[in-house]
């Protein structure tokens, strides 16, 4: 593996970030690379803007899955690099360009030195939204080449370059988007009694939502409801007819997610009665928890010590990842790869250390050859 070549690939991918299910240029770039590899033991199929690549193993009694995500985020890049995004308003601010580069490097190594088991490389679109993992599980190529186990990585800006980190059990939380629309009756600010003020209604709803976690969820069962955006009204002397709330729900327990949603719906009914208005709720994208199987995490830690890759025990996080849907159906695990960036995930100045690509390829190839 030539690290300089892989860095070049990463930078080319970094310049063409595309949103979920719009990864047309990205898919073509990946397919061009894949088709330039020796094809004797490769099978390739596409699904929407995603790609499946099967590497036939020398024994082939099992299939091991490796998943990478492909999409970018609707963020305007602020790095100032000469290879920054050419797609205005979009950026690979979550490291999916690094993820794809590592996957291509792994694939090239496995083609040259075939593994014992079959390997299914999954290039998955729409991880950031609306979610590609769940529908990809239902695709024909996935059903045809269903893996016995599966794993994936995600970059970690806070970890030293080349350090890997994981844990058994829960790694990432259950997450759900939250969009709430309130519709009342607008009017003149001097005659509030003739109107149904949705700025006041939205304010009351935000306060009520915060009491779900603080007063209805077990303090030992971590959960978060955060409202990140409020829109309402037009000018200062007109009572707002509509208001919109946008936020997120995160829980460490799948049942707690269901409970919180049921309480949000009860609160919305109460708001409708209190303010004589209409409330509608949309949960947008929902991601299932990432649950790592102990068997694979233990093997991962052992194997990393054999190839002298530094390993750290991870903490569970309230971040979301739709790879959780794959782990719900297929045993496996996910791990962090340190990239030592001063700026975090989803930041307009995210700057991963590209030296981590080498470790990512090394770790991935070794696991795909040794995982049982």
KEKE-3310 file (N, C-alpha, C; in steps of 0.2 Angstrom, whole numbers, plus 5000, padded with zeros to 4 digits):
npx = (5004:5003:5005:5005:4998:4986:4982:4981:4970:4960:4960:4955:4942:4937:4935:4922:4910:4894:4876:4865:4860:4863:4875:4882:4893:4903:4900:4904:4917:4922:4919:4927:4939:4938:4935:4948:4955:4962:4951:4948:4943:4933:4917:4905:4891:4879:4868:4856:4864:4874:4887:4891:4904:4911:4924:4931:4935:4949:4945:4932:4921:4914:4907:4913:4908:4912:4909:4908:4904:4897:4892:4892:4890:4878:4887:4896:4913:4927:4941:4951:4960:4969:4963:4950:4932:4923:4910:4899:4893:4892:4901:4914:4913:4912:4921:4919:4926:4939:4935:4930:4942:4951:4943:4945:4958:4960:4952:4960:4972:4967:4963:4975:4981:4973:4960:4955:4942:4926:4924:4914:4913:4905:4899:4891:4877:4870:4872:4872:4859:4845:4846:4854:4857:4847:4838:4847:4850:4839:4841:4844:4857:4863:4855:4859:4872:4874:4882:4891:4897:4901:4909:4915:4922:4925:4931:4940:4942:4947:4956:4973:4983:4981:4978:4967:4950:4937:4923:4914:4896:4885:4890:4886:4872:4854:4846:4835:4828:4819:4805:4794:4779:4769:4753:4743:4734:4736:4738:4735:4747:4742:4730:4730:4720:4712:4719:4730:4744:4758:4772:4772:4766:4775:4786:4781:4780:4794:4799:4791:4795:4808:4806:4803:4814:4820:4811:4804:4811:4822:4835:4847:4846:4852:4847:4843:4835:4836:4833:4837:4834:4823:4809:4798:4785:4784:4786:4789:4777:4767:4757:4763:4757:4762:4774:4790:4799:4815:4824:4833:4833:4840:4845:4851:4844:4834:4820:4818:4818:4806:4797:4800:4795:4782:4778:4781:4771:4760:4762:4761:4747:4742:4747:4739:4727:4728:4732:4724:4727:4735:4746:4759:4770:4786:4797:4808:4824:4828:4840:4846:4853:4871:4878:4890:4897:4904:4913:4919:4924:4934:4942:4947:4954:4964:4970:4975:4985:4994:4998:5004:4996:4990:4978:4963:4952:4935:4922:4905:4894:4883:4882:4875:4873:4870:4874:4871:4859:4863:4871:4861:4855:4866:4879:4893:4905:4909:4922:4933:4944:4958:4962:4967:4962:4961:4948:4931:4920:4908:4912:4916:4929:4936:4950:4957:4971:4980:4989:4983:4976:4984:4985:4972:4969:4979:4974:4961:4963:4970:4960:4950:4956:4958:4947:4935)
npy = (4994:5011:5025:5038:5038:5034:5045:5054:5049:5051:5065:5068:5062:5070:5082:5081:5080:5073:5073:5062:5048:5055:5052:5052:5056:5051:5038:5034:5037:5028:5016:5016:5015:5002:4994:4995:4986:4969:4957:4944:4937:4945:4951:4963:4973:4986:4996:5008:5022:5016:5003:4985:4974:4959:4949:4934:4921:4910:4898:4900:4897:4905:4922:4938:4954:4971:4987:5004:5021:5034:5047:5065:5080:5094:5106:5121:5121:5126:5126:5130:5123:5118:5108:5108:5106:5106:5107:5118:5122:5109:5096:5084:5082:5073:5063:5053:5053:5049:5036:5029:5029:5021:5009:5007:5005:4993:4984:4984:4978:4965:4959:4957:4949:4936:4933:4920:4918:4923:4940:4954:4969:4984:4998:5011:5022:5038:5039:5049:5054:5051:5039:5025:5012:5003:5001:4996:4983:4976:4974:4966:4962:4961:4952:4941:4939:4938:4942:4933:4939:4956:4972:4989:5005:5021:5038:5046:5061:5065:5056:5050:5049:5035:5027:5014:5011:5003:4995:4982:4978:4992:5005:5017:5028:5026:5035:5049:5061:5076:5085:5097:5105:5119:5126:5140:5154:5169:5187:5205:5212:5220:5214:5201:5192:5189:5180:5165:5162:5156:5157:5158:5146:5137:5140:5136:5122:5118:5120:5110:5098:5097:5092:5079:5071:5075:5072:5061:5050:5037:5042:5034:5029:5035:5049:5061:5076:5088:5104:5112:5122:5135:5142:5155:5166:5183:5197:5210:5215:5207:5194:5177:5165:5152:5141:5132:5119:5111:5097:5084:5067:5056:5041:5028:5016:5006:5005:5016:5026:5024:5026:5040:5046:5043:5051:5064:5065:5065:5077:5085:5084:5090:5103:5107:5108:5118:5129:5130:5125:5117:5103:5095:5081:5075:5062:5061:5055:5040:5031:5015:5009:5006:4991:4981:4965:4955:4944:4948:4960:4957:4949:4958:4967:4958:4955:4967:4970:4961:4966:4977:4989:5003:5001:5007:5007:5011:5023:5023:5032:5047:5049:5045:5032:5024:5011:5004:4997:4987:4979:4975:4965:4957:4949:4958:4972:4989:5001:5015:5025:5034:5051:5063:5077:5095:5100:5095:5081:5085:5098:5113:5115:5103:5092:5079:5069:5062:5052:5042:5034:5024:5015:5012:5004:4994:4988:4984:4975:4965:4961:4956:4945:4937:4936:4927)
npz = (5000:4995:5004:5000:4988:4993:5001:4991:4985:4995:4996:4984:4985:4995:4989:4983:4990:4993:4997:5006:4996:4985:4980:4967:4959:4968:4969:4956:4956:4965:4959:4947:4953:4958:4947:4941:4947:4948:4942:4944:4955:4960:4963:4958:4963:4961:4971:4972:4975:4981:4984:4982:4985:4982:4988:4983:4994:4999:5005:5009:5017:5025:5026:5028:5033:5028:5031:5024:5025:5014:5011:5012:5022:5024:5026:5025:5020:5029:5029:5021:5013:4999:4993:4996:4998:4982:4980:4984:5000:5004:5013:5018:5033:5042:5041:5031:5019:5023:5028:5016:5009:5016:5015:5001:5001:5009:5001:4989:4995:4999:4987:4981:4990:4994:5006:5018:5021:5012:5008:5010:5004:5009:5002:5009:5006:5012:5026:5035:5033:5024:5030:5026:5029:5034:5023:5014:5020:5015:5002:4986:4983:4996:5002:4995:4997:5011:5025:5038:5049:5054:5052:5056:5055:5063:5062:5075:5081:5093:5098:5098:5083:5074:5084:5090:5096:5106:5113:5122:5120:5122:5111:5103:5104:5104:5092:5087:5075:5078:5074:5076:5072:5075:5074:5075:5077:5068:5071:5076:5087:5097:5100:5107:5112:5102:5094:5092:5099:5093:5096:5110:5113:5107:5116:5128:5125:5123:5136:5143:5136:5141:5154:5153:5152:5164:5174:5171:5167:5172:5182:5181:5168:5155:5145:5132:5127:5115:5109:5095:5087:5084:5075:5072:5069:5060:5060:5073:5078:5075:5080:5081:5069:5066:5072:5073:5079:5080:5084:5093:5099:5111:5117:5129:5129:5120:5123:5131:5121:5114:5125:5127:5116:5116:5127:5122:5112:5120:5127:5116:5113:5125:5123:5112:5118:5127:5120:5110:5097:5083:5083:5075:5073:5068:5066:5058:5053:5061:5071:5076:5091:5092:5095:5101:5099:5112:5109:5097:5099:5109:5102:5092:5100:5104:5092:5087:5096:5092:5080:5083:5085:5093:5107:5115:5128:5125:5128:5130:5119:5116:5103:5086:5074:5059:5056:5067:5063:5055:5064:5072:5065:5061:5068:5076:5076:5080:5078:5084:5076:5079:5074:5078:5077:5079:5078:5080:5075:5062:5061:5053:5051:5052:5052:5049:5053:5040:5041:5048:5039:5035:5046:5048:5036:5038:5050:5046:5036:5042:5052:5043:5038:5049:5057:5066)
capx = (5000:5007:5001:5004:4993:4979:4981:4978:4963:4956:4959:4950:4935:4935:4932:4916:4905:4887:4872:4862:4857:4865:4882:4883:4901:4907:4900:4908:4924:4924:4918:4932:4945:4937:4936:4955:4958:4961:4944:4947:4940:4929:4910:4902:4884:4877:4862:4855:4871:4879:4891:4893:4910:4913:4930:4930:4940:4952:4941:4925:4916:4911:4908:4914:4906:4915:4905:4910:4899:4899:4889:4894:4885:4877:4891:4901:4919:4931:4948:4956:4964:4968:4959:4943:4926:4921:4903:4897:4888:4893:4908:4915:4914:4912:4927:4918:4931:4944:4932:4930:4949:4953:4940:4948:4965:4958:4950:4966:4976:4964:4963:4982:4982:4966:4958:4953:4934:4924:4924:4909:4914:4899:4899:4884:4876:4865:4872:4870:4852:4839:4848:4855:4859:4841:4835:4852:4849:4833:4843:4845:4864:4864:4852:4862:4879:4873:4888:4891:4898:4902:4912:4916:4926:4923:4936:4939:4946:4950:4961:4979:4983:4983:4975:4960:4946:4931:4921:4908:4890:4883:4895:4883:4865:4848:4845:4830:4827:4813:4802:4787:4775:4763:4749:4738:4730:4740:4734:4739:4750:4738:4724:4732:4715:4709:4724:4733:4751:4763:4778:4771:4765:4782:4790:4779:4782:4801:4799:4788:4799:4814:4804:4802:4820:4822:4806:4800:4816:4826:4842:4852:4845:4853:4843:4844:4831:4839:4830:4842:4832:4816:4807:4791:4783:4787:4789:4789:4771:4762:4757:4764:4752:4765:4781:4793:4804:4819:4829:4835:4832:4845:4844:4855:4840:4829:4813:4817:4816:4799:4794:4800:4791:4775:4777:4781:4764:4755:4763:4758:4740:4741:4748:4734:4721:4730:4733:4719:4731:4736:4753:4761:4776:4789:4803:4814:4828:4829:4845:4846:4860:4877:4879:4896:4897:4910:4917:4923:4928:4939:4947:4950:4959:4970:4973:4978:4991:4999:5001:5006:4992:4988:4971:4961:4945:4931:4916:4898:4893:4877:4881:4871:4876:4865:4877:4867:4854:4867:4873:4855:4854:4872:4884:4899:4907:4912:4928:4935:4951:4961:4965:4970:4960:4959:4941:4928:4915:4903:4914:4918:4937:4938:4956:4960:4978:4979:4993:4979:4974:4989:4983:4965:4970:4982:4969:4955:4965:4972:4954:4946:4960:4959:4941:4932)
capy = (5000:5017:5030:5045:5037:5034:5052:5058:5047:5054:5072:5069:5061:5076:5088:5079:5077:5073:5071:5055:5046:5059:5051:5050:5056:5047:5031:5033:5037:5021:5010:5017:5012:4995:4991:4995:4981:4963:4955:4937:4935:4950:4952:4970:4975:4992:4997:5015:5025:5012:4997:4979:4971:4953:4946:4927:4919:4904:4893:4902:4894:4911:4929:4943:4960:4977:4993:5010:5026:5038:5054:5071:5084:5101:5111:5125:5120:5132:5123:5134:5119:5118:5102:5108:5104:5109:5107:5123:5120:5102:5095:5078:5084:5067:5058:5048:5052:5044:5029:5026:5028:5015:5003:5005:5002:4986:4980:4982:4973:4958:4957:4955:4943:4934:4930:4913:4919:4928:4947:4958:4976:4987:5006:5013:5029:5041:5037:5055:5055:5049:5033:5020:5005:4999:4999:4992:4976:4973:4974:4959:4959:4960:4945:4935:4939:4940:4940:4929:4944:4962:4977:4995:5010:5028:5042:5049:5067:5066:5051:5050:5046:5028:5023:5012:5011:5000:4992:4977:4981:4999:5010:5023:5028:5026:5043:5051:5068:5078:5091:5099:5111:5122:5131:5143:5160:5175:5193:5211:5211:5224:5211:5194:5188:5187:5176:5160:5164:5150:5158:5156:5139:5134:5141:5131:5115:5117:5119:5104:5093:5096:5089:5072:5067:5077:5070:5054:5045:5035:5046:5030:5027:5041:5051:5068:5079:5094:5108:5116:5127:5137:5147:5157:5173:5187:5204:5211:5217:5202:5187:5172:5160:5146:5140:5126:5117:5106:5094:5077:5063:5051:5037:5022:5011:5007:5005:5023:5030:5023:5030:5047:5048:5043:5057:5069:5065:5067:5084:5089:5084:5095:5110:5108:5110:5124:5135:5130:5125:5111:5101:5089:5078:5071:5060:5061:5049:5036:5026:5010:5009:5002:4986:4977:4958:4954:4940:4951:4966:4954:4947:4964:4969:4954:4955:4974:4969:4957:4970:4983:4995:5005:5000:5010:5005:5016:5025:5024:5039:5048:5050:5040:5029:5019:5005:5000:4993:4981:4975:4972:4959:4953:4950:4961:4977:4995:5004:5021:5026:5041:5055:5069:5084:5100:5101:5088:5079:5089:5105:5116:5115:5096:5091:5073:5067:5057:5046:5037:5030:5018:5011:5010:4999:4988:4985:4981:4969:4960:4958:4952:4939:4933:4936:4920)
capz = (5000:4995:5008:4997:4984:4997:5003:4985:4984:5000:4994:4978:4987:4999:4985:4979:4995:4991:5002:5006:4990:4979:4979:4960:4957:4973:4967:4950:4958:4968:4954:4943:4956:4959:4940:4939:4951:4945:4943:4944:4961:4962:4960:4960:4961:4964:4974:4972:4975:4985:4980:4985:4982:4985:4987:4985:4998:4996:5007:5007:5021:5029:5023:5033:5030:5031:5029:5025:5023:5008:5010:5016:5026:5022:5029:5021:5023:5031:5031:5017:5010:4991:4991:5000:4994:4976:4981:4989:5005:5006:5016:5021:5039:5047:5039:5027:5014:5026:5028:5010:5006:5020:5012:4995:5002:5011:4995:4985:4998:4999:4980:4980:4995:4995:5013:5018:5020:5007:5011:5007:5006:5008:5002:5010:5005:5016:5033:5039:5033:5028:5033:5020:5032:5035:5017:5011:5022:5012:4995:4983:4984:5003:5004:4991:5000:5018:5029:5044:5054:5050:5056:5053:5059:5062:5064:5081:5081:5100:5099:5095:5076:5073:5090:5089:5102:5105:5119:5121:5122:5119:5109:5101:5107:5099:5091:5082:5074:5081:5070:5078:5069:5079:5070:5079:5073:5069:5072:5078:5093:5101:5101:5108:5114:5095:5091:5096:5099:5093:5100:5117:5113:5106:5122:5133:5123:5125:5143:5145:5134:5146:5160:5151:5155:5171:5179:5169:5165:5177:5181:5179:5161:5152:5139:5130:5122:5114:5104:5093:5082:5084:5070:5073:5068:5055:5063:5080:5080:5073:5084:5076:5068:5066:5075:5072:5083:5077:5089:5093:5105:5111:5123:5129:5129:5114:5125:5133:5115:5113:5130:5127:5110:5119:5131:5117:5109:5126:5128:5110:5114:5130:5120:5108:5122:5131:5116:5105:5091:5080:5083:5071:5075:5063:5070:5053:5053:5067:5071:5081:5094:5090:5100:5099:5102:5116:5106:5091:5102:5112:5096:5089:5105:5104:5085:5087:5100:5088:5074:5087:5084:5100:5108:5121:5130:5123:5132:5126:5117:5114:5095:5082:5068:5057:5056:5072:5060:5052:5070:5075:5061:5060:5074:5074:5081:5077:5082:5083:5073:5080:5068:5081:5074:5084:5077:5080:5069:5059:5061:5046:5050:5054:5049:5051:5051:5035:5042:5051:5034:5035:5052:5046:5031:5042:5055:5043:5032:5047:5055:5038:5037:5055:5061:5066)
cpx = (5004:5003:5000:4999:4986:4977:4978:4971:4958:4955:4954:4943:4933:4933:4925:4911:4898:4882:4869:4858:4858:4872:4884:4890:4905:4906:4904:4915:4926:4924:4924:4938:4944:4938:4943:4958:4958:4954:4942:4943:4935:4922:4907:4895:4883:4870:4861:4862:4876:4882:4892:4899:4912:4919:4930:4936:4943:4948:4934:4920:4912:4911:4908:4913:4911:4911:4908:4904:4902:4897:4893:4889:4884:4880:4896:4908:4923:4938:4953:4961:4964:4964:4952:4937:4924:4913:4900:4891:4888:4900:4908:4917:4914:4917:4925:4922:4937:4941:4932:4937:4952:4950:4943:4955:4965:4957:4956:4971:4973:4963:4970:4984:4976:4965:4956:4945:4933:4924:4919:4910:4907:4900:4892:4882:4871:4866:4870:4863:4850:4841:4848:4856:4853:4839:4840:4852:4844:4835:4844:4852:4866:4861:4856:4869:4879:4879:4887:4892:4900:4905:4913:4920:4923:4929:4935:4944:4950:4955:4967:4979:4985:4981:4968:4957:4939:4929:4915:4902:4889:4889:4892:4875:4860:4847:4838:4830:4820:4811:4795:4785:4769:4759:4743:4734:4734:4735:4739:4741:4746:4732:4726:4726:4711:4714:4726:4740:4755:4770:4778:4770:4771:4786:4788:4780:4789:4802:4796:4792:4805:4812:4803:4808:4822:4817:4802:4805:4820:4833:4847:4851:4846:4849:4844:4838:4834:4835:4835:4840:4824:4814:4800:4790:4786:4790:4787:4781:4765:4762:4758:4759:4755:4772:4783:4799:4808:4824:4831:4834:4837:4845:4849:4851:4835:4822:4812:4815:4809:4795:4794:4796:4784:4773:4777:4774:4759:4756:4760:4750:4738:4742:4742:4728:4722:4730:4728:4722:4731:4744:4754:4768:4779:4796:4809:4817:4829:4835:4845:4853:4865:4879:4884:4896:4904:4915:4922:4927:4935:4945:4950:4955:4966:4974:4977:4985:4996:5002:5003:5003:4989:4980:4969:4954:4940:4925:4910:4897:4886:4876:4878:4875:4872:4868:4874:4862:4857:4869:4867:4853:4860:4877:4891:4901:4909:4917:4929:4942:4953:4964:4967:4969:4959:4951:4937:4924:4910:4905:4917:4926:4940:4944:4959:4967:4978:4984:4989:4976:4978:4987:4976:4965:4973:4977:4964:4957:4967:4965:4950:4950:4960:4952:4938:4925)
cpy = (5006:5022:5036:5044:5037:5041:5056:5056:5050:5061:5073:5067:5067:5081:5087:5077:5078:5071:5065:5054:5050:5058:5048:5050:5052:5040:5029:5033:5030:5016:5011:5014:5004:4991:4991:4989:4974:4960:4948:4934:4940:4950:4959:4971:4982:4992:5005:5018:5022:5006:4991:4976:4965:4950:4939:4925:4912:4898:4894:4899:4899:4917:4934:4950:4966:4983:4999:5015:5031:5045:5059:5075:5091:5106:5114:5124:5126:5130:5128:5130:5119:5113:5102:5107:5109:5110:5112:5121:5113:5101:5088:5080:5079:5062:5053:5047:5048:5037:5026:5025:5022:5009:5002:5002:4995:4982:4979:4977:4966:4955:4954:4949:4941:4931:4923:4914:4923:4935:4951:4965:4980:4995:5008:5020:5031:5039:5043:5057:5054:5042:5027:5013:5000:4997:4994:4984:4973:4972:4967:4957:4958:4953:4940:4934:4940:4938:4937:4934:4950:4967:4983:5000:5017:5032:5045:5055:5068:5061:5052:5047:5039:5024:5020:5011:5007:4998:4987:4981:4988:5003:5017:5022:5027:5034:5044:5059:5070:5085:5092:5105:5113:5127:5133:5148:5166:5181:5199:5210:5215:5220:5203:5190:5186:5182:5170:5160:5158:5151:5156:5149:5135:5134:5136:5124:5114:5116:5112:5098:5092:5092:5081:5068:5069:5074:5063:5049:5043:5039:5041:5027:5034:5043:5059:5070:5086:5098:5113:5122:5129:5143:5149:5165:5177:5193:5205:5213:5213:5196:5181:5166:5153:5146:5133:5125:5111:5103:5087:5074:5058:5047:5031:5016:5011:5008:5013:5027:5030:5027:5037:5050:5048:5049:5063:5070:5067:5074:5088:5089:5090:5102:5112:5111:5117:5130:5135:5130:5118:5109:5095:5087:5074:5069:5059:5054:5046:5031:5022:5010:5004:4997:4981:4970:4958:4950:4943:4957:4963:4952:4953:4967:4965:4955:4962:4974:4966:4961:4977:4990:4997:5004:5004:5008:5011:5017:5025:5031:5040:5050:5044:5038:5024:5012:5000:4995:4986:4977:4972:4966:4954:4954:4953:4967:4983:4998:5011:5021:5033:5045:5062:5075:5089:5102:5095:5087:5084:5097:5107:5116:5108:5094:5085:5072:5061:5051:5041:5032:5023:5013:5008:5004:4993:4985:4981:4975:4964:4957:4954:4946:4934:4932:4929:4921)
cpz = (5000:4998:5004:4991:4987:4999:4997:4984:4989:4998:4988:4980:4992:4995:4982:4984:4992:4996:5001:4999:4984:4977:4972:4958:4962:4971:4960:4951:4961:4963:4949:4946:4957:4952:4938:4942:4947:4947:4944:4950:4964:4959:4963:4958:4964:4967:4975:4971:4979:4981:4985:4981:4985:4983:4988:4989:4996:4999:5006:5011:5025:5024:5028:5030:5033:5027:5030:5022:5018:5008:5014:5019:5023:5026:5025:5024:5024:5033:5027:5013:5002:4989:4994:4995:4988:4976:4986:4993:5007:5009:5019:5029:5045:5046:5035:5021:5016:5026:5022:5007:5010:5017:5005:4996:5005:5005:4991:4988:4998:4992:4978:4984:4997:5003:5012:5017:5014:5011:5007:5009:5004:5008:5003:5010:5011:5024:5037:5038:5025:5031:5027:5023:5032:5028:5013:5013:5018:5004:4993:4984:4991:5005:5001:4994:5007:5022:5036:5050:5050:5055:5052:5057:5058:5065:5071:5082:5088:5102:5095:5088:5077:5079:5088:5096:5101:5112:5117:5123:5118:5117:5107:5103:5101:5098:5086:5081:5077:5077:5073:5075:5074:5075:5074:5074:5074:5070:5075:5085:5099:5103:5102:5109:5107:5091:5095:5094:5099:5096:5107:5118:5112:5113:5127:5131:5125:5132:5146:5142:5138:5152:5159:5154:5162:5176:5177:5167:5171:5177:5180:5172:5157:5145:5138:5125:5121:5108:5101:5088:5083:5079:5072:5072:5062:5057:5070:5082:5077:5077:5079:5075:5068:5070:5074:5076:5080:5083:5088:5100:5105:5118:5123:5129:5124:5117:5128:5127:5114:5119:5129:5121:5112:5123:5127:5114:5114:5127:5122:5111:5119:5127:5116:5112:5125:5126:5110:5098:5088:5080:5079:5073:5069:5066:5065:5053:5060:5067:5077:5084:5091:5096:5098:5103:5105:5112:5101:5094:5106:5107:5093:5094:5105:5097:5085:5091:5096:5082:5077:5085:5091:5101:5115:5122:5128:5128:5128:5125:5115:5106:5092:5076:5065:5055:5062:5069:5057:5058:5073:5072:5060:5065:5072:5079:5076:5081:5080:5080:5075:5075:5071:5077:5079:5084:5077:5074:5068:5060:5055:5045:5052:5049:5051:5049:5046:5036:5045:5046:5034:5040:5050:5041:5035:5046:5052:5039:5037:5050:5050:5037:5043:5059:5061:5069)
residu = (UNK:UNK:UNK:UNK:UNK:UNK:UNK:UNK:UNK:UNK:UNK:UNK:UNK:UNK:UNK:UNK:UNK:UNK:UNK:UNK:UNK:UNK:UNK:UNK:UNK:UNK:UNK:UNK:UNK:UNK:UNK:UNK:UNK:UNK:UNK:UNK:UNK:UNK:UNK:UNK:UNK:UNK:UNK:UNK:UNK:UNK:UNK:UNK:UNK:UNK:UNK:UNK:UNK:UNK:UNK:UNK:UNK:UNK:UNK:UNK:UNK:UNK:UNK:UNK:UNK:UNK:UNK:UNK:UNK:UNK:UNK:UNK:UNK:UNK:UNK:UNK:UNK:UNK:UNK:UNK:UNK:UNK:UNK:UNK:UNK:UNK:UNK:UNK:UNK:UNK:UNK:UNK:UNK:UNK:UNK:UNK:UNK:UNK:UNK:UNK:UNK:UNK:UNK:UNK:UNK:UNK:UNK:UNK:UNK:UNK:UNK:UNK:UNK:UNK:UNK:UNK:UNK:UNK:UNK:UNK:UNK:UNK:UNK:UNK:UNK:UNK:UNK:UNK:UNK:UNK:UNK:UNK:UNK:UNK:UNK:UNK:UNK:UNK:UNK:UNK:UNK:UNK:UNK:UNK:UNK:UNK:UNK:UNK:UNK:UNK:UNK:UNK:UNK:UNK:UNK:UNK:UNK:UNK:UNK:UNK:UNK:UNK:UNK:UNK:UNK:UNK:UNK:UNK:UNK:UNK:UNK:UNK:UNK:UNK:UNK:UNK:UNK:UNK:UNK:UNK:UNK:UNK:UNK:UNK:UNK:UNK:UNK:UNK:UNK:UNK:UNK:UNK:UNK:UNK:UNK:UNK:UNK:UNK:UNK:UNK:UNK:UNK:UNK:UNK:UNK:UNK:UNK:UNK:UNK:UNK:UNK:UNK:UNK:UNK:UNK:UNK:UNK:UNK:UNK:UNK:UNK:UNK:UNK:UNK:UNK:UNK:UNK:UNK:UNK:UNK:UNK:UNK:UNK:UNK:UNK:UNK:UNK:UNK:UNK:UNK:UNK:UNK:UNK:UNK:UNK:UNK:UNK:UNK:UNK:UNK:UNK:UNK:UNK:UNK:UNK:UNK:UNK:UNK:UNK:UNK:UNK:UNK:UNK:UNK:UNK:UNK:UNK:UNK:UNK:UNK:UNK:UNK:UNK:UNK:UNK:UNK:UNK:UNK:UNK:UNK:UNK:UNK:UNK:UNK:UNK:UNK:UNK:UNK:UNK:UNK:UNK:UNK:UNK:UNK:UNK:UNK:UNK:UNK:UNK:UNK:UNK:UNK:UNK:UNK:UNK:UNK:UNK:UNK:UNK:UNK:UNK:UNK:UNK:UNK:UNK:UNK:UNK:UNK:UNK:UNK:UNK:UNK:UNK:UNK:UNK:UNK:UNK:UNK:UNK:UNK:UNK:UNK:UNK:UNK:UNK:UNK:UNK:UNK:UNK:UNK:UNK:UNK:UNK:UNK:UNK:UNK:UNK:UNK:UNK:UNK:UNK:UNK:UNK:UNK:UNK:UNK:UNK:UNK:UNK:UNK:UNK:UNK:UNK:UNK:UNK:UNK:UNK:UNK:UNK:UNK:UNK:UNK)
# end
